Amino acid sequence: MTANLAPQDDRWLEDALRADATGYLDDAGFTARVMDALPPPAAVPRWRKPAVAALWALAAAGTAIALPGAFLDVARETYKLIAAQPVSLPQIATVVVALGIATWSATVYALRSE
């Protein structure tokens, strides 16, 4: 149930739109005049596309040069973090049980029938 929120003055428009929703509603050329009055779209300079491509290529090259060093730094820090932690048998068992629960839960979820 919807409430009629349109004022009575605009009722003619609502009625016209409901009467023929797929047809043409004559606007006496209003839409064409509005479209003609709009400014043309802004033109992009010709040099912009090659400049953007060159900047992306430069960023990719810089990333490729810096990536091996960053990878080694992350690997070393990860090893230091893991090697500094004492590991006990109950911790290993807890991780194995948690992985088992996650695996079986994912299997049951994937094989459920709907």
VEXBA-243084 format. One record per residue: x, y, z of N, C-alpha, C in turn; chain; residue in one letter; residue number from 1. Coordinates in nm, 3 decimals, always signed. Last residue first. Example, Ala and Ser with C-alpha at 12.3 -4.5 7.8 and 13.67 -1.06 7.14 Angstrom:
BEGIN
{{+1.285 -0.225 +0.708} {+1.367 -0.106 +0.714} {+1.290 +0.003 +0.787} 'A' 'S' 2} {{+1.319 -0.569 +0.780} {+1.230 -0.450 +0.780} {+1.320 -0.330 +0.780} 'A' 'A' 1} 
END
This chain:
BEGIN
{{+2.109 -2.824 -0.162} {+2.006 -2.722 -0.137} {+1.882 -2.756 -0.211} 'A' 'E' 114} {{+2.358 -2.999 +0.007} {+2.257 -3.001 -0.101} {+2.148 -2.902 -0.064} 'A' 'S' 113} {{+2.708 -2.946 +0.056} {+2.570 -2.943 +0.104} {+2.474 -2.945 -0.016} 'A' 'R' 112} {{+2.974 -2.934 -0.009} {+2.899 -3.051 -0.053} {+2.753 -3.052 -0.007} 'A' 'L' 111} {{+3.072 -2.700 +0.106} {+3.077 -2.715 -0.040} {+2.989 -2.829 -0.089} 'A' 'A' 110} {{+3.035 -2.750 +0.380} {+2.967 -2.637 +0.318} {+2.962 -2.653 +0.167} 'A' 'Y' 109} {{+3.206 -2.969 +0.414} {+3.062 -2.985 +0.440} {+2.984 -2.872 +0.374} 'A' 'V' 108} {{+3.450 -2.843 +0.352} {+3.402 -2.957 +0.273} {+3.253 -2.976 +0.291} 'A' 'T' 107} {{+3.470 -2.648 +0.550} {+3.463 -2.606 +0.410} {+3.410 -2.718 +0.323} 'A' 'A' 106} {{+3.487 -2.820 +0.772} {+3.376 -2.725 +0.761} {+3.359 -2.677 +0.618} 'A' 'S' 105} {{+3.726 -2.951 +0.719} {+3.602 -3.027 +0.720} {+3.481 -2.935 +0.709} 'A' 'W' 104} {{+3.905 -2.729 +0.736} {+3.896 -2.811 +0.615} {+3.764 -2.887 +0.610} 'A' 'T' 103} {{+3.867 -2.639 +0.999} {+3.840 -2.550 +0.886} {+3.822 -2.628 +0.757} 'A' 'A' 102} {{+3.950 -2.866 +1.139} {+3.812 -2.817 +1.154} {+3.776 -2.727 +1.037} 'A' 'I' 101} {{+4.219 -2.876 +1.058} {+4.128 -2.987 +1.030} {+3.983 -2.944 +1.037} 'A' 'G' 100} {{+4.316 -2.636 +1.164} {+4.317 -2.656 +1.018} {+4.223 -2.770 +0.978} 'A' 'L' 99} {{+4.282 -2.697 +1.436} {+4.210 -2.584 +1.377} {+4.205 -2.596 +1.225} 'A' 'A' 98} {{+4.459 -2.913 +1.463} {+4.316 -2.934 +1.487} {+4.235 -2.820 +1.424} 'A' 'V' 97} {{+4.702 -2.782 +1.407} {+4.658 -2.894 +1.323} {+4.508 -2.917 +1.340} 'A' 'V' 96} {{+4.708 -2.594 +1.617} {+4.705 -2.547 +1.478} {+4.655 -2.658 +1.386} 'A' 'V' 95} {{+4.722 -2.769 +1.836} {+4.610 -2.676 +1.823} {+4.597 -2.626 +1.680} 'A' 'T' 94} {{+4.968 -2.895 +1.792} {+4.845 -2.974 +1.789} {+4.722 -2.884 +1.771} 'A' 'A' 93} {{+5.139 -2.677 +1.828} {+5.134 -2.744 +1.697} {+5.004 -2.823 +1.686} 'A' 'I' 92} {{+5.089 -2.629 +2.098} {+5.061 -2.526 +1.999} {+5.050 -2.586 +1.860} 'A' 'Q' 91} {{+5.180 -2.870 +2.221} {+5.037 -2.833 +2.226} {+5.000 -2.723 +2.125} 'A' 'P' 90} {{+5.462 -2.850 +2.156} {+5.378 -2.953 +2.096} {+5.228 -2.920 +2.107} 'A' 'L' 89} {{+5.568 -2.509 +2.099} {+5.555 -2.630 +2.180} {+5.461 -2.727 +2.109} 'A' 'S' 88} {{+5.799 -2.267 +2.010} {+5.688 -2.350 +1.965} {+5.687 -2.476 +2.048} 'A' 'V' 87} {{+5.894 -1.932 +2.062} {+5.908 -2.073 +2.104} {+5.782 -2.150 +2.064} 'A' 'P' 86} {{+5.986 -1.708 +1.813} {+5.876 -1.760 +1.892} {+5.903 -1.904 +1.934} 'A' 'Q' 85} {{+6.188 -1.643 +1.643} {+6.196 -1.588 +1.778} {+6.087 -1.644 +1.869} 'A' 'A' 84} {{+6.117 -1.747 +1.397} {+6.225 -1.812 +1.471} {+6.234 -1.762 +1.614} 'A' 'A' 83} {{+5.918 -1.563 +1.317} {+5.881 -1.702 +1.343} {+5.988 -1.770 +1.428} 'A' 'I' 82} {{+6.068 -1.328 +1.292} {+5.948 -1.330 +1.375} {+5.912 -1.473 +1.413} 'A' 'L' 81} {{+6.265 -1.400 +1.109} {+6.303 -1.354 +1.243} {+6.184 -1.362 +1.338} 'A' 'K' 80} {{+6.102 -1.460 +0.886} {+6.183 -1.566 +0.947} {+6.223 -1.528 +1.089} 'A' 'Y' 79} {{+6.000 -1.204 +0.837} {+5.909 -1.314 +0.871} {+5.985 -1.427 +0.938} 'A' 'T' 78} {{+6.235 -1.069 +0.770} {+6.160 -1.029 +0.889} {+6.062 -1.137 +0.932} 'A' 'E' 77} {{+6.304 -1.208 +0.531} {+6.394 -1.207 +0.648} {+6.320 -1.171 +0.776} 'A' 'R' 76} {{+6.081 -1.151 +0.368} {+6.115 -1.289 +0.402} {+6.206 -1.295 +0.525} 'A' 'A' 75} {{+6.099 -0.872 +0.348} {+5.982 -0.932 +0.411} {+6.011 -1.075 +0.453} 'A' 'V' 74} {{+6.347 -0.852 +0.212} {+6.327 -0.789 +0.343} {+6.209 -0.851 +0.417} 'A' 'D' 73} {{+6.288 -0.985 -0.029} {+6.390 -1.039 +0.062} {+6.375 -0.980 +0.201} 'A' 'L' 72} {{+6.093 -0.810 -0.132} {+6.060 -0.950 -0.104} {+6.160 -1.012 -0.007} 'A' 'F' 71} {{+6.243 -0.577 -0.166} {+6.132 -0.577 -0.071} {+6.093 -0.720 -0.034} 'A' 'A' 70} {{+6.417 -0.663 -0.368} {+6.469 -0.622 -0.238} {+6.361 -0.623 -0.132} 'A' 'G' 69} {{+6.231 -0.716 -0.579} {+6.316 -0.823 -0.524} {+6.373 -0.786 -0.386} 'A' 'P' 68} {{+6.099 -0.453 -0.616} {+6.031 -0.570 -0.563} {+6.124 -0.678 -0.510} 'A' 'L' 67} {{+6.232 -0.248 -0.746} {+6.228 -0.247 -0.600} {+6.173 -0.376 -0.541} 'A' 'A' 66} {{+6.194 -0.310 -1.017} {+6.331 -0.296 -0.964} {+6.331 -0.306 -0.812} 'A' 'I' 65} {{+5.918 -0.313 -1.038} {+5.992 -0.435 -1.070} {+6.135 -0.428 -1.016} 'A' 'A' 64} {{+5.862 -0.046 -0.973} {+5.813 -0.153 -0.886} {+5.891 -0.282 -0.911} 'A' 'T' 63} {{+5.979 +0.082 -1.192} {+6.026 +0.109 -1.057} {+5.984 +0.002 -0.959} 'A' 'G' 62} {{+5.819 -0.022 -1.399} {+5.963 -0.050 -1.396} {+6.020 -0.025 -1.257} 'A' 'A' 61} {{+5.569 +0.085 -1.326} {+5.588 -0.061 -1.332} {+5.735 -0.097 -1.327} 'A' 'A' 60} {{+5.623 +0.359 -1.350} {+5.584 +0.304 -1.219} {+5.604 +0.153 -1.217} 'A' 'A' 59} {{+5.675 +0.370 -1.626} {+5.778 +0.409 -1.531} {+5.748 +0.353 -1.392} 'A' 'L' 58} {{+5.424 +0.295 -1.724} {+5.541 +0.213 -1.754} {+5.655 +0.243 -1.658} 'A' 'A' 57} {{+5.271 +0.509 -1.630} {+5.242 +0.374 -1.581} {+5.360 +0.281 -1.608} 'A' 'W' 56} {{+5.392 +0.716 -1.778} {+5.397 +0.718 -1.632} {+5.368 +0.581 -1.572} 'A' 'L' 55} {{+5.326 +0.638 -2.040} {+5.467 +0.645 -1.999} {+5.481 +0.646 -1.848} 'A' 'A' 54} {{+5.045 +0.661 -2.030} {+5.106 +0.530 -2.055} {+5.253 +0.529 -2.013} 'A' 'A' 53} {{+5.026 +0.937 -1.991} {+4.976 +0.847 -1.887} {+5.036 +0.707 -1.905} 'A' 'V' 52} {{+5.135 +1.023 -2.235} {+5.199 +1.061 -2.108} {+5.155 +0.969 -1.995} 'A' 'A' 51} {{+4.957 +0.923 -2.429} {+5.094 +0.872 -2.424} {+5.165 +0.907 -2.292} 'A' 'P' 50} {{+4.723 +1.078 -2.337} {+4.723 +0.932 -2.337} {+4.866 +0.875 -2.340} 'A' 'K' 49} {{+4.799 +1.355 -2.369} {+4.766 +1.298 -2.239} {+4.777 +1.146 -2.237} 'A' 'R' 48} {{+4.836 +1.473 -2.612} {+4.956 +1.421 -2.546} {+4.924 +1.347 -2.417} 'A' 'W' 47} {{+4.589 +1.574 -2.685} {+4.640 +1.455 -2.755} {+4.758 +1.393 -2.684} 'A' 'R' 46} {{+4.364 +1.666 -2.418} {+4.479 +1.693 -2.504} {+4.535 +1.563 -2.564} 'A' 'P' 45} {{+4.014 +1.616 -2.446} {+4.137 +1.578 -2.376} {+4.255 +1.607 -2.469} 'A' 'V' 44} {{+3.746 +1.843 -2.442} {+3.840 +1.763 -2.521} {+3.966 +1.738 -2.440} 'A' 'A' 43} {{+3.433 +1.828 -2.288} {+3.570 +1.878 -2.283} {+3.662 +1.785 -2.360} 'A' 'A' 42} {{+3.140 +1.839 -2.493} {+3.224 +1.773 -2.394} {+3.368 +1.826 -2.402} 'A' 'P' 41} {{+2.969 +2.157 -2.537} {+3.029 +2.034 -2.590} {+3.118 +1.970 -2.484} 'A' 'P' 40} {{+2.691 +2.255 -2.322} {+2.822 +2.279 -2.384} {+2.880 +2.148 -2.438} 'A' 'P' 39} {{+2.343 +2.248 -2.410} {+2.455 +2.196 -2.332} {+2.587 +2.226 -2.401} 'A' 'L' 38} {{+2.150 +2.321 -2.590} {+2.208 +2.427 -2.507} {+2.326 +2.379 -2.424} 'A' 'A' 37} {{+2.062 +2.084 -2.701} {+2.135 +2.178 -2.787} {+2.205 +2.286 -2.706} 'A' 'D' 36} {{+1.926 +1.976 -2.482} {+2.045 +1.907 -2.533} {+2.129 +1.998 -2.622} 'A' 'M' 35} {{+1.714 +2.162 -2.464} {+1.809 +2.146 -2.352} {+1.937 +2.081 -2.401} 'A' 'V' 34} {{+1.583 +2.119 -2.708} {+1.641 +2.251 -2.677} {+1.743 +2.242 -2.564} 'A' 'R' 33} {{+1.503 +1.852 -2.676} {+1.597 +1.887 -2.783} {+1.662 +2.022 -2.757} 'A' 'A' 32} {{+1.321 +1.880 -2.462} {+1.441 +1.797 -2.447} {+1.545 +1.832 -2.553} 'A' 'T' 31} {{+1.119 +2.044 -2.579} {+1.197 +2.089 -2.464} {+1.327 +2.011 -2.450} 'A' 'F' 30} {{+0.941 +1.979 -2.780} {+1.079 +2.011 -2.817} {+1.168 +2.055 -2.702} 'A' 'G' 29} {{+0.704 +1.912 -2.648} {+0.708 +2.030 -2.735} {+0.850 +2.075 -2.765} 'A' 'A' 28} {{+0.693 +1.669 -2.531} {+0.741 +1.779 -2.447} {+0.761 +1.907 -2.528} 'A' 'D' 27} {{+0.491 +1.385 -2.530} {+0.531 +1.504 -2.604} {+0.571 +1.616 -2.509} 'A' 'D' 26} {{+0.595 +1.078 -2.457} {+0.527 +1.189 -2.392} {+0.577 +1.317 -2.457} 'A' 'L' 25} {{+0.548 +0.769 -2.611} {+0.621 +0.896 -2.614} {+0.535 +1.003 -2.548} 'A' 'Y' 24} {{+0.498 +0.461 -2.423} {+0.484 +0.552 -2.535} {+0.565 +0.679 -2.518} 'A' 'G' 23} {{+0.501 +0.310 -2.198} {+0.594 +0.273 -2.304} {+0.592 +0.371 -2.420} 'A' 'T' 22} {{+0.306 +0.412 -2.030} {+0.444 +0.407 -1.980} {+0.543 +0.375 -2.090} 'A' 'A' 21} {{+0.044 +0.575 -2.038} {+0.118 +0.509 -2.145} {+0.266 +0.510 -2.109} 'A' 'D' 20} {{-0.058 +0.643 -1.783} {-0.147 +0.609 -1.893} {-0.074 +0.533 -2.003} 'A' 'A' 19} {{+0.145 +0.726 -1.615} {+0.084 +0.595 -1.591} {+0.000 +0.549 -1.710} 'A' 'R' 18} {{+0.200 +0.978 -1.720} {+0.305 +0.875 -1.719} {+0.247 +0.736 -1.698} 'A' 'L' 17} {{-0.042 +1.108 -1.679} {+0.009 +1.093 -1.815} {+0.116 +0.984 -1.820} 'A' 'A' 16} {{-0.061 +1.103 -1.397} {-0.162 +1.035 -1.479} {-0.112 +1.010 -1.621} 'A' 'D' 15} {{+0.159 +1.263 -1.329} {+0.152 +1.123 -1.283} {+0.053 +1.044 -1.368} 'A' 'E' 14} {{+0.073 +1.502 -1.445} {+0.195 +1.436 -1.492} {+0.196 +1.290 -1.451} 'A' 'L' 13} {{-0.156 +1.562 -1.300} {-0.167 +1.543 -1.444} {-0.045 +1.471 -1.499} 'A' 'W' 12} {{-0.066 +1.612 -1.040} {-0.139 +1.488 -1.067} {-0.149 +1.460 -1.217} 'A' 'R' 11} {{+0.043 +1.839 -0.950} {+0.128 +1.752 -1.033} {+0.058 +1.622 -1.071} 'A' 'D' 10} {{-0.155 +1.947 -0.788} {-0.114 +2.022 -0.906} {-0.031 +1.936 -1.002} 'A' 'D' 9} {{-0.175 +1.775 -0.567} {-0.279 +1.769 -0.670} {-0.239 +1.843 -0.797} 'A' 'Q' 8} {{+0.147 +1.632 -0.485} {+0.042 +1.734 -0.470} {-0.057 +1.724 -0.586} 'A' 'P' 7} {{+0.216 +1.295 -0.399} {+0.223 +1.402 -0.500} {+0.112 +1.503 -0.475} 'A' 'A' 6} {{+0.179 +1.085 -0.229} {+0.256 +1.196 -0.178} {+0.263 +1.313 -0.275} 'A' 'L' 5} {{-0.027 +0.848 -0.144} {-0.020 +0.944 -0.252} {+0.048 +1.070 -0.199} 'A' 'N' 4} {{+0.128 +0.550 -0.021} {+0.055 +0.674 +0.003} {+0.074 +0.767 -0.116} 'A' 'A' 3} {{+0.075 +0.208 -0.097} {+0.157 +0.329 -0.107} {+0.069 +0.451 -0.086} 'A' 'T' 2} {{+0.085 -0.116 +0.000} {+0.000 +0.000 +0.000} {+0.090 +0.123 +0.000} 'A' 'M' 1} 
END
